[in-house]
Amino acid sequence: MHPPLTLHRHPMCAEIIEQFQKCHLDHPIGKFFGECTELKVKLDRCFREEKAVKRKANFEQSKKLKERLQALRKQAAENAQLGKEHL
């Protein structure tokens, strides 16, 4: 099973998606007997690669966010410490 084959959600795999959909249209019965299996395998590989790229980008983004949050927490702790010293 594959995710919905919308081109805007899978720009890296757009060409393979179009080929796969055309295969299904050209072979309405043959698709049930493996006529489009080779394209399906290519599509699955492409989705895996696309997911790996997205995962890496999300990881980098979360890493930057964590660093930013740690800096803000450190700054807030220092400000709280200074506030206690003035009392």
Summary of the structure (lengths in Angstrom):
residues: 87
radius of gyration: 24.4
end to end distance: 64.5
largest distance: 81.6
contacts: 188
relative contact order: 0.09
helix: 79%
strand: 0%
